[in-house]
Amino acid sequence: MIKIILADDHPLVRSGIRRILDDVQDFTVIAEAKNGEEAISLCRRNAPDVVLMDVNMPGMGGLEATKKVLRLAENIRVIGLSAYKEHPIPAQVMQAGAFGFLTKDAEPDEVTRAIYKVASGQKYLPADIAESIAFGKVGADAENPFESLSTRELSIAQRLTIGKRVPEIAEELCISAKTVNTYRYRMFEKLGVTTDVELTHLALRHKLIEPNTF
């Protein structure tokens, strides 16, 4: 039996995925989380085999939570979930240590296949996403400026684009406000922006965030 934890801040998304998983005899959903902090706590108490982790959640996002979950136990397999499949999100998810990535519009058969595969210790990426990552690394035309950011920089960028203030980000990530500002300065230099508004416009243009986030 494959034990699964669902982590997503939208109850409808969780219930939709749960309906898919409940139809598979080998799967059991042992817990649900609405943010990264809950996901970590539930993983500590329940020792799941697989975690389906939303990338964008309030508080600690999916990227940070993935890294912390994997520090609890190396045998936990994380599959990142996102509404978007464009670079750099899938690549950043895999770099954070996830074993797989799925978009939220994935067919039930693909969700099932991905869970079976990562539970057995294999990586899973949909073919089109794997191809886009490969071409993104070698094709100048496919380059996305957010690919240059580290996982921490990307996590801070996502928070800034939804209007979070530096002290709030510092508290969520358990770092100082000075450290957040240092990351912010480096990020702005890499992206060629000078304000949070410019950052948000760039993030929308490259589909780093969803328009309905605001």
CYANA upper distance limits for C-alpha pairs under 8 A (distance plus 0.5 A):
  1 MET  CA     26 ASP  CA      5.37
  1 MET  CA     27 PHE  CA      6.27
  1 MET  CA     28 THR  CA      7.40
  2 ILE  CA     26 ASP  CA      6.52
  2 ILE  CA     27 PHE  CA      5.43
  2 ILE  CA     28 THR  CA      6.73
  2 ILE  CA     48 PRO  CA      8.36
  2 ILE  CA     49 ASP  CA      6.48
  2 ILE  CA     50 VAL  CA      7.84
  2 ILE  CA    119 ALA  CA      7.87
  3 LYS  CA     27 PHE  CA      6.75
  3 LYS  CA     28 THR  CA      5.67
  3 LYS  CA     29 VAL  CA      6.52
  3 LYS  CA     30 ILE  CA      6.72
  3 LYS  CA     48 PRO  CA      5.52
  3 LYS  CA     49 ASP  CA      5.63
  3 LYS  CA     50 VAL  CA      6.92
  4 ILE  CA     27 PHE  CA      7.63
  4 ILE  CA     28 THR  CA      6.56
  4 ILE  CA     29 VAL  CA      5.20
  4 ILE  CA     30 ILE  CA      6.36
  4 ILE  CA     31 ALA  CA      7.77
  4 ILE  CA     48 PRO  CA      6.05
  4 ILE  CA     49 ASP  CA      6.56
  4 ILE  CA     50 VAL  CA      5.41
  4 ILE  CA     51 VAL  CA      6.13
  4 ILE  CA     52 LEU  CA      7.94
  5 ILE  CA     29 VAL  CA      6.33
  5 ILE  CA     30 ILE  CA      6.39
  5 ILE  CA     31 ALA  CA      5.52
  5 ILE  CA     32 GLU  CA      6.14
  5 ILE  CA     33 ALA  CA      8.02
  5 ILE  CA     39 ALA  CA      8.16
  5 ILE  CA     42 LEU  CA      8.41
  5 ILE  CA     43 CYS  CA      8.20
  5 ILE  CA     48 PRO  CA      6.96
  5 ILE  CA     50 VAL  CA      7.04
  5 ILE  CA     51 VAL  CA      5.29
  5 ILE  CA     52 LEU  CA      6.82
  6 LEU  CA     14 ARG  CA      7.12
  6 LEU  CA     29 VAL  CA      7.88
  6 LEU  CA     31 ALA  CA      7.05
  6 LEU  CA     32 GLU  CA      5.21
  6 LEU  CA     33 ALA  CA      6.59
  6 LEU  CA     39 ALA  CA      8.44
  6 LEU  CA     51 VAL  CA      6.50
  6 LEU  CA     52 LEU  CA      5.52
  6 LEU  CA     53 MET  CA      7.03
  7 ALA  CA     14 ARG  CA      8.01
  7 ALA  CA     32 GLU  CA      6.30
  7 ALA  CA     33 ALA  CA      4.96
  7 ALA  CA     34 LYS  CA      6.15
  7 ALA  CA     35 ASN  CA      6.86
  7 ALA  CA     36 GLY  CA      7.72
  7 ALA  CA     39 ALA  CA      6.53
  7 ALA  CA     51 VAL  CA      7.76
  7 ALA  CA     52 LEU  CA      6.47
  7 ALA  CA     53 MET  CA      5.40
  7 ALA  CA     54 ASP  CA      6.45
  8 ASP  CA     13 VAL  CA      7.56
  8 ASP  CA     14 ARG  CA      6.78
  8 ASP  CA     32 GLU  CA      8.43
  8 ASP  CA     33 ALA  CA      6.82
  8 ASP  CA     34 LYS  CA      5.52
  8 ASP  CA     35 ASN  CA      6.83
  8 ASP  CA     53 MET  CA      7.06
  8 ASP  CA     54 ASP  CA      5.58
  8 ASP  CA     57 MET  CA      7.23
  9 ASP  CA     33 ALA  CA      7.91
  9 ASP  CA     34 LYS  CA      4.67
  9 ASP  CA     35 ASN  CA      6.33
  9 ASP  CA     54 ASP  CA      8.28
  9 ASP  CA     57 MET  CA      6.31
  9 ASP  CA     58 PRO  CA      7.79
 10 HIS  CA     14 ARG  CA      6.98
 10 HIS  CA     34 LYS  CA      7.65
 11 PRO  CA     15 SER  CA      6.58
 11 PRO  CA     34 LYS  CA      8.35
 12 LEU  CA     16 GLY  CA      6.54
 13 VAL  CA     17 ILE  CA      6.73
 14 ARG  CA     18 ARG  CA      6.47
 14 ARG  CA     32 GLU  CA      8.10
 15 SER  CA     19 ARG  CA      6.68
 16 GLY  CA     20 ILE  CA      7.19
 17 ILE  CA     21 LEU  CA      6.84
 18 ARG  CA     22 ASP  CA      6.40
 18 ARG  CA     29 VAL  CA      7.71
 19 ARG  CA     23 ASP  CA      7.16
 20 ILE  CA     24 VAL  CA      7.85
 20 ILE  CA    108 PRO  CA      6.63
 21 LEU  CA     27 PHE  CA      6.70
 21 LEU  CA     28 THR  CA      7.78
 21 LEU  CA     29 VAL  CA      7.89
 21 LEU  CA    112 THR  CA      7.88
 22 ASP  CA     27 PHE  CA      7.34
 22 ASP  CA     28 THR  CA      7.36
 22 ASP  CA     29 VAL  CA      8.05
 24 VAL  CA    112 THR  CA      8.38
 30 ILE  CA     46 ASN  CA      8.15
 30 ILE  CA     48 PRO  CA      8.19
 31 ALA  CA     42 LEU  CA      7.56
 32 GLU  CA     39 ALA  CA      8.10
 33 ALA  CA     38 GLU  CA      5.78
 33 ALA  CA     39 ALA  CA      5.73
 33 ALA  CA     42 LEU  CA      8.09
 34 LYS  CA     38 GLU  CA      7.14
 34 LYS  CA     39 ALA  CA      8.06
 34 LYS  CA     57 MET  CA      8.14
 35 ASN  CA     39 ALA  CA      6.84
 35 ASN  CA     57 MET  CA      6.13
 35 ASN  CA     58 PRO  CA      6.66
 35 ASN  CA     59 GLY  CA      7.12
 35 ASN  CA     60 MET  CA      7.22
 35 ASN  CA     61 GLY  CA      7.68
 35 ASN  CA     62 GLY  CA      8.48
 36 GLY  CA     40 ILE  CA      6.80
 36 GLY  CA     57 MET  CA      7.48
 36 GLY  CA     58 PRO  CA      8.38
 36 GLY  CA     59 GLY  CA      7.42
 36 GLY  CA     60 MET  CA      5.45
 36 GLY  CA     61 GLY  CA      6.16
 36 GLY  CA     62 GLY  CA      6.45
 36 GLY  CA     64 GLU  CA      8.17
 36 GLY  CA     65 ALA  CA      5.55
 37 GLU  CA     41 SER  CA      6.86
 37 GLU  CA     59 GLY  CA      8.01
 37 GLU  CA     60 MET  CA      6.72
 37 GLU  CA     65 ALA  CA      7.50
 38 GLU  CA     42 LEU  CA      6.52
 39 ALA  CA     43 CYS  CA      6.58
 39 ALA  CA     65 ALA  CA      7.80
 39 ALA  CA     69 VAL  CA      8.39
 40 ILE  CA     44 ARG  CA      6.70
 40 ILE  CA     65 ALA  CA      7.05
 40 ILE  CA     68 LYS  CA      7.45
 40 ILE  CA     69 VAL  CA      6.06
 41 SER  CA     45 ARG  CA      6.93
 42 LEU  CA     46 ASN  CA      6.32
 42 LEU  CA     47 ALA  CA      8.40
 43 CYS  CA     47 ALA  CA      5.72
 43 CYS  CA     48 PRO  CA      6.68
 43 CYS  CA     69 VAL  CA      7.35
 43 CYS  CA     72 LEU  CA      8.38
 44 ARG  CA     69 VAL  CA      8.48
 44 ARG  CA     72 LEU  CA      7.25
 47 ALA  CA     76 ILE  CA      8.04
 48 PRO  CA     76 ILE  CA      6.93
 49 ASP  CA     75 ASN  CA      7.72
 49 ASP  CA     76 ILE  CA      5.69
 49 ASP  CA     77 ARG  CA      6.63
 49 ASP  CA    119 ALA  CA      6.97
 50 VAL  CA     76 ILE  CA      6.38
 50 VAL  CA     77 ARG  CA      5.21
 50 VAL  CA     78 VAL  CA      6.16
 50 VAL  CA     79 ILE  CA      7.83
 50 VAL  CA    115 ILE  CA      7.63
 50 VAL  CA    118 VAL  CA      8.15
 50 VAL  CA    119 ALA  CA      6.95
 51 VAL  CA     76 ILE  CA      7.89
 51 VAL  CA     77 ARG  CA      6.76
 51 VAL  CA     78 VAL  CA      5.24
 51 VAL  CA     79 ILE  CA      6.65
 52 LEU  CA     78 VAL  CA      6.53
 52 LEU  CA     79 ILE  CA      5.44
 52 LEU  CA     80 GLY  CA      6.57
 52 LEU  CA     81 LEU  CA      7.21
 53 MET  CA     62 GLY  CA      6.42
 53 MET  CA     66 THR  CA      8.00
 53 MET  CA     78 VAL  CA      7.17
 53 MET  CA     79 ILE  CA      6.48
 53 MET  CA     80 GLY  CA      5.36
 53 MET  CA     81 LEU  CA      6.16
 54 ASP  CA     61 GLY  CA      8.34
 54 ASP  CA     62 GLY  CA      6.05
 54 ASP  CA     80 GLY  CA      6.35
 54 ASP  CA     81 LEU  CA      5.02
 54 ASP  CA     82 SER  CA      6.49
 55 VAL  CA     61 GLY  CA      6.52
 55 VAL  CA     62 GLY  CA      4.56
 55 VAL  CA     63 LEU  CA      6.58
 55 VAL  CA     80 GLY  CA      6.63
 55 VAL  CA     81 LEU  CA      6.28
 55 VAL  CA     82 SER  CA      6.24
 55 VAL  CA     93 VAL  CA      8.22
 56 ASN  CA     61 GLY  CA      5.93
 56 ASN  CA     62 GLY  CA      6.47
 56 ASN  CA     82 SER  CA      7.75
 57 MET  CA     61 GLY  CA      5.42
 57 MET  CA     62 GLY  CA      7.03
 59 GLY  CA    172 GLU  CA      6.29
 60 MET  CA     64 GLU  CA      6.87
 60 MET  CA     65 ALA  CA      6.93
 60 MET  CA    172 GLU  CA      6.51
 60 MET  CA    173 LEU  CA      7.21
 61 GLY  CA     65 ALA  CA      6.68
 61 GLY  CA    155 SER  CA      7.56
 62 GLY  CA     66 THR  CA      6.34
 62 GLY  CA     80 GLY  CA      7.96
 63 LEU  CA     67 LYS  CA      7.10
 63 LEU  CA     92 GLN  CA      8.17
 63 LEU  CA     93 VAL  CA      6.70
 63 LEU  CA     96 ALA  CA      6.65
 63 LEU  CA    151 THR  CA      7.66
 63 LEU  CA    155 SER  CA      7.60
 64 GLU  CA     68 LYS  CA      6.93
 64 GLU  CA     96 ALA  CA      8.26
 64 GLU  CA    151 THR  CA      8.47
 64 GLU  CA    152 ARG  CA      8.15
 64 GLU  CA    155 SER  CA      7.93
 65 ALA  CA     69 VAL  CA      6.48
 66 THR  CA     70 LEU  CA      6.74
 66 THR  CA     78 VAL  CA      7.33
 66 THR  CA     96 ALA  CA      7.06
 66 THR  CA     97 GLY  CA      7.43
 66 THR  CA     98 ALA  CA      7.32
 67 LYS  CA     71 ARG  CA      7.00
 67 LYS  CA     96 ALA  CA      6.29
 67 LYS  CA     97 GLY  CA      6.96
 68 LYS  CA     72 LEU  CA      7.25
 69 VAL  CA     73 ALA  CA      7.49
 69 VAL  CA     76 ILE  CA      8.09
 70 LEU  CA     74 GLU  CA      5.78
 70 LEU  CA     75 ASN  CA      8.24
 70 LEU  CA     76 ILE  CA      6.91
 70 LEU  CA     77 ARG  CA      8.43
 70 LEU  CA     97 GLY  CA      7.86
 77 ARG  CA     98 ALA  CA      7.12
 77 ARG  CA     99 PHE  CA      6.40
 77 ARG  CA    118 VAL  CA      6.80
 77 ARG  CA    119 ALA  CA      7.01
 77 ARG  CA    121 GLY  CA      8.28
 78 VAL  CA     97 GLY  CA      8.20
 78 VAL  CA     98 ALA  CA      5.24
 78 VAL  CA     99 PHE  CA      6.11
 78 VAL  CA    100 GLY  CA      7.14
 78 VAL  CA    118 VAL  CA      8.46
 79 ILE  CA     98 ALA  CA      6.22
 79 ILE  CA     99 PHE  CA      6.35
 79 ILE  CA    100 GLY  CA      4.93
 79 ILE  CA    101 PHE  CA      5.66
 79 ILE  CA    102 LEU  CA      7.53
 79 ILE  CA    115 ILE  CA      8.36
 79 ILE  CA    118 VAL  CA      8.38
 80 GLY  CA     90 PRO  CA      8.32
 80 GLY  CA     93 VAL  CA      6.71
 80 GLY  CA     98 ALA  CA      7.10
 80 GLY  CA    100 GLY  CA      6.71
 80 GLY  CA    101 PHE  CA      5.10
 80 GLY  CA    102 LEU  CA      6.73
 81 LEU  CA    101 PHE  CA      6.51
 81 LEU  CA    102 LEU  CA      5.62
 81 LEU  CA    103 THR  CA      6.05
 81 LEU  CA    104 LYS  CA      6.71
 82 SER  CA    102 LEU  CA      7.26
 82 SER  CA    103 THR  CA      5.52
 82 SER  CA    104 LYS  CA      6.27
 83 ALA  CA    103 THR  CA      5.95
 83 ALA  CA    104 LYS  CA      5.70
 83 ALA  CA    105 ASP  CA      7.78
 83 ALA  CA    210 GLU  CA      8.45
 84 TYR  CA     89 ILE  CA      8.15
 84 TYR  CA    103 THR  CA      6.81
 84 TYR  CA    104 LYS  CA      8.49
 84 TYR  CA    207 LYS  CA      7.53
 84 TYR  CA    208 LEU  CA      8.22
 85 LYS  CA     89 ILE  CA      7.35
 85 LYS  CA     90 PRO  CA      6.92
 85 LYS  CA    102 LEU  CA      8.50
 85 LYS  CA    103 THR  CA      6.73
 85 LYS  CA    129 ILE  CA      7.10
 86 GLU  CA     90 PRO  CA      7.70
 86 GLU  CA    129 ILE  CA      8.16
 86 GLU  CA    132 SER  CA      8.27
 86 GLU  CA    206 HIS  CA      8.33
 86 GLU  CA    207 LYS  CA      7.45
 86 GLU  CA    208 LEU  CA      8.40
 87 HIS  CA     91 ALA  CA      7.18
 87 HIS  CA    132 SER  CA      7.90
 87 HIS  CA    133 ILE  CA      7.29
 87 HIS  CA    136 GLY  CA      7.98
 87 HIS  CA    144 ASN  CA      7.15
 87 HIS  CA    147 GLU  CA      7.68
 88 PRO  CA     92 GLN  CA      6.51
 88 PRO  CA    144 ASN  CA      7.41
 88 PRO  CA    146 PHE  CA      6.76
 88 PRO  CA    147 GLU  CA      5.72
 88 PRO  CA    208 LEU  CA      8.20
 89 ILE  CA     93 VAL  CA      6.63
 89 ILE  CA    208 LEU  CA      7.60
 90 PRO  CA     94 MET  CA      6.83
 90 PRO  CA    101 PHE  CA      6.82
 90 PRO  CA    129 ILE  CA      7.96
 90 PRO  CA    133 ILE  CA      8.31
 91 ALA  CA     95 GLN  CA      6.60
 91 ALA  CA    133 ILE  CA      7.12
 92 GLN  CA     96 ALA  CA      6.62
 92 GLN  CA    151 THR  CA      6.88
 93 VAL  CA     97 GLY  CA      7.41
 93 VAL  CA     98 ALA  CA      6.44
 93 VAL  CA    101 PHE  CA      7.75
 94 MET  CA     98 ALA  CA      5.31
 94 MET  CA     99 PHE  CA      7.01
 94 MET  CA    100 GLY  CA      7.32
 94 MET  CA    101 PHE  CA      8.00
 95 GLN  CA    151 THR  CA      8.35
 96 ALA  CA    151 THR  CA      7.52
 99 PHE  CA    118 VAL  CA      6.46
 99 PHE  CA    121 GLY  CA      8.37
 99 PHE  CA    122 GLN  CA      7.58
 99 PHE  CA    123 LYS  CA      5.34
 99 PHE  CA    124 TYR  CA      6.85
100 GLY  CA    114 ALA  CA      7.65
100 GLY  CA    118 VAL  CA      7.27
100 GLY  CA    123 LYS  CA      6.05
100 GLY  CA    124 TYR  CA      4.92
100 GLY  CA    125 LEU  CA      6.17
101 PHE  CA    124 TYR  CA      7.07
101 PHE  CA    125 LEU  CA      6.06
101 PHE  CA    126 PRO  CA      8.08
102 LEU  CA    106 ALA  CA      7.05
102 LEU  CA    111 VAL  CA      7.95
102 LEU  CA    125 LEU  CA      7.61
102 LEU  CA    126 PRO  CA      7.68
106 ALA  CA    110 GLU  CA      6.76
106 ALA  CA    111 VAL  CA      7.05
107 GLU  CA    111 VAL  CA      6.98
108 PRO  CA    112 THR  CA      6.75
109 ASP  CA    113 ARG  CA      6.57
110 GLU  CA    114 ALA  CA      6.50
111 VAL  CA    115 ILE  CA      6.82
112 THR  CA    116 TYR  CA      6.82
113 ARG  CA    117 LYS  CA      6.65
114 ALA  CA    118 VAL  CA      6.70
114 ALA  CA    124 TYR  CA      6.35
114 ALA  CA    125 LEU  CA      8.49
115 ILE  CA    119 ALA  CA      6.40
116 TYR  CA    120 SER  CA      6.87
117 LYS  CA    121 GLY  CA      7.20
117 LYS  CA    122 GLN  CA      5.87
117 LYS  CA    123 LYS  CA      7.37
117 LYS  CA    124 TYR  CA      7.16
118 VAL  CA    122 GLN  CA      5.30
118 VAL  CA    123 LYS  CA      6.15
118 VAL  CA    124 TYR  CA      6.99
125 LEU  CA    129 ILE  CA      6.91
125 LEU  CA    130 ALA  CA      6.28
126 PRO  CA    130 ALA  CA      6.70
127 ALA  CA    131 GLU  CA      6.65
128 ASP  CA    132 SER  CA      6.68
129 ILE  CA    133 ILE  CA      6.67
130 ALA  CA    134 ALA  CA      6.75
131 GLU  CA    135 PHE  CA      6.63
132 SER  CA    136 GLY  CA      6.25
133 ILE  CA    137 LYS  CA      6.91
134 ALA  CA    138 VAL  CA      7.37
135 PHE  CA    139 GLY  CA      5.83
135 PHE  CA    142 ALA  CA      7.50
136 GLY  CA    140 ALA  CA      7.88
136 GLY  CA    142 ALA  CA      5.66
136 GLY  CA    143 GLU  CA      6.21
136 GLY  CA    144 ASN  CA      8.30
137 LYS  CA    143 GLU  CA      8.06
139 GLY  CA    143 GLU  CA      7.20
143 GLU  CA    147 GLU  CA      8.09
144 ASN  CA    148 SER  CA      8.50
144 ASN  CA    206 HIS  CA      7.61
145 PRO  CA    149 LEU  CA      8.44
145 PRO  CA    190 LYS  CA      8.21
145 PRO  CA    191 LEU  CA      6.48
146 PHE  CA    154 LEU  CA      7.82
146 PHE  CA    191 LEU  CA      7.59
148 SER  CA    190 LYS  CA      7.47
149 LEU  CA    153 GLU  CA      6.08
149 LEU  CA    154 LEU  CA      6.28
149 LEU  CA    187 MET  CA      7.29
149 LEU  CA    190 LYS  CA      7.99
150 SER  CA    154 LEU  CA      6.59
151 THR  CA    155 SER  CA      6.66
152 ARG  CA    156 ILE  CA      6.79
153 GLU  CA    157 ALA  CA      6.56
153 GLU  CA    183 TYR  CA      6.50
153 GLU  CA    184 ARG  CA      7.75
153 GLU  CA    187 MET  CA      6.84
154 LEU  CA    158 GLN  CA      6.69
155 SER  CA    159 ARG  CA      7.06
156 ILE  CA    160 LEU  CA      6.71
156 ILE  CA    169 ILE  CA      7.66
156 ILE  CA    180 VAL  CA      8.01
156 ILE  CA    183 TYR  CA      8.26
156 ILE  CA    184 ARG  CA      7.90
157 ALA  CA    161 THR  CA      6.71
157 ALA  CA    184 ARG  CA      8.05
157 ALA  CA    187 MET  CA      8.27
157 ALA  CA    199 LEU  CA      8.19
158 GLN  CA    162 ILE  CA      7.26
158 GLN  CA    208 LEU  CA      8.10
158 GLN  CA    209 ILE  CA      7.58
159 ARG  CA    163 GLY  CA      7.24
159 ARG  CA    164 LYS  CA      6.09
159 ARG  CA    169 ILE  CA      7.51
160 LEU  CA    164 LYS  CA      5.71
160 LEU  CA    165 ARG  CA      7.38
160 LEU  CA    166 VAL  CA      8.44
160 LEU  CA    196 ASP  CA      7.05
160 LEU  CA    200 THR  CA      8.25
161 THR  CA    196 ASP  CA      7.19
161 THR  CA    197 VAL  CA      8.07
161 THR  CA    199 LEU  CA      7.20
161 THR  CA    200 THR  CA      5.26
161 THR  CA    203 ALA  CA      7.95
161 THR  CA    209 ILE  CA      8.35
162 ILE  CA    200 THR  CA      8.34
162 ILE  CA    213 THR  CA      7.23
162 ILE  CA    214 PHE  CA      6.67
164 LYS  CA    168 GLU  CA      6.91
164 LYS  CA    169 ILE  CA      7.10
165 ARG  CA    169 ILE  CA      6.79
166 VAL  CA    170 ALA  CA      6.57
166 VAL  CA    177 ALA  CA      6.47
166 VAL  CA    180 VAL  CA      7.02
166 VAL  CA    181 ASN  CA      7.66
167 PRO  CA    171 GLU  CA      6.74
167 PRO  CA    176 SER  CA      8.39
167 PRO  CA    177 ALA  CA      5.99
168 GLU  CA    172 GLU  CA      6.79
169 ILE  CA    173 LEU  CA      6.65
169 ILE  CA    177 ALA  CA      8.26
169 ILE  CA    180 VAL  CA      7.86
170 ALA  CA    174 CYS  CA      6.24
170 ALA  CA    175 ILE  CA      5.50
170 ALA  CA    176 SER  CA      5.88
170 ALA  CA    177 ALA  CA      5.67
170 ALA  CA    179 THR  CA      8.39
170 ALA  CA    180 VAL  CA      6.70
171 GLU  CA    175 ILE  CA      7.09
171 GLU  CA    176 SER  CA      8.07
175 ILE  CA    179 THR  CA      7.00
175 ILE  CA    180 VAL  CA      7.71
176 SER  CA    180 VAL  CA      6.98
177 ALA  CA    181 ASN  CA      6.74
178 LYS  CA    182 THR  CA      6.74
179 THR  CA    183 TYR  CA      6.83
180 VAL  CA    184 ARG  CA      6.57
181 ASN  CA    185 TYR  CA      6.56
182 THR  CA    186 ARG  CA      6.84
183 TYR  CA    187 MET  CA      6.47
184 ARG  CA    188 PHE  CA      6.60
185 TYR  CA    189 GLU  CA      6.84
186 ARG  CA    190 LYS  CA      6.81
187 MET  CA    191 LEU  CA      6.65
188 PHE  CA    192 GLY  CA      6.20
188 PHE  CA    193 VAL  CA      5.58
188 PHE  CA    194 THR  CA      6.56
188 PHE  CA    195 THR  CA      8.34
188 PHE  CA    199 LEU  CA      8.26
189 GLU  CA    193 VAL  CA      7.28
189 GLU  CA    194 THR  CA      8.46
193 VAL  CA    198 GLU  CA      6.34
193 VAL  CA    199 LEU  CA      6.65
194 THR  CA    198 GLU  CA      7.25
194 THR  CA    199 LEU  CA      8.24
195 THR  CA    199 LEU  CA      6.83
196 ASP  CA    200 THR  CA      6.63
197 VAL  CA    201 HIS  CA      6.82
198 GLU  CA    202 LEU  CA      6.69
199 LEU  CA    203 ALA  CA      6.61
200 THR  CA    204 LEU  CA      6.67
201 HIS  CA    205 ARG  CA      6.66
202 LEU  CA    206 HIS  CA      6.79
203 ALA  CA    207 LYS  CA      6.38
203 ALA  CA    208 LEU  CA      5.41
203 ALA  CA    209 ILE  CA      6.55
204 LEU  CA    208 LEU  CA      6.59
204 LEU  CA    209 ILE  CA      6.27
204 LEU  CA    210 GLU  CA      7.45
204 LEU  CA    211 PRO  CA      7.46
209 ILE  CA    213 THR  CA      7.57
